[in-house]
């Protein structure tokens, strides 16, 4: 079975697109980093290391310290697909991240985006 192309793409190649998307809507890089930390359990320095190393999405999610247990509360449609119906676990994690960034860009409040479980910003 052939892997989906996004699995081998580097997180670093998509990350600037996330930043651009949210900044166009008046949100910040720091907010993107906050949702990434919430979803994956990475500390900020670890995110920066993955960006520098150009880690692919597959490895980025495989090495995540602690995927947020509330991520299953992320529902809806992203890229034309209902998240709840995605069978592939890795694709689901990637789409969770896409959905969080999308909600950020749409102006949703951070406590709603993070499913009311906000983590500290000081990491």
Buried (B, 14 or more C-beta within 10 A) or exposed (E): EEEBEBBEBBBBEBBEEBBEBBBEEEBEBEBBBBBBBBBBBBEBEBBEEBBEEEBBBBBBBEEBEEBBEEBEEBEEEBEEEEBEEBEEEBBBBBBBBBBBBBBBBEEBEBEEBBBEEEEEEEE
